[in-house]
Amino acid sequence: MLKQISGEIGPLLKSLRGERGLTQSELGSRVGMSQSHIHKIEAGSSDVRLSTLVALLQSLGYELAVGDPLTIRAARVLEEPQGRARFE
């Protein structure tokens, strides 16, 4: 099961990074990681700690949302006028 989840993280991260128009180096700079480490995570050749995944997603404007144990997705945090946040 962990292998399946790990296989979802890299493509998800790459897609979200692409939506923001960031390079691997730029994303790495936001969270204090090298470009090569970001590349390894996206390629699925490096496991990622949960705390690292949370930091990466937050730097892209997302929060981690876990539903079904085999499904990991990111929820975009949208600012509401009264300081509340909602998820998509």
Steps between C-alpha positions, in 0.01 A plus 500: 500500500781745581658441159171591333469819706864590432431457130226764516702767677756573227256558213272703727783723615627546144152595379443753780845651448424531128170676572697760695758533223788416733818314419627226727771739617248769589285256696807363674604850602161559660542203733878478536559203270722445203366474147631145484298398807183647348578310179541172690169551684316579176660202325401270785859399571502660846252451779371819653425561866151611583632825648692567177194431288294738712769772465520450122122519460470806725770680301280444194184626676351159576429287803519125519165323482489126560183306441500140392828346622606452139418852389704809571405833356565863565233749586555856389447745780292794385480811711153615591420866573456451876833326546357153463642243264314251289626201308444393142 
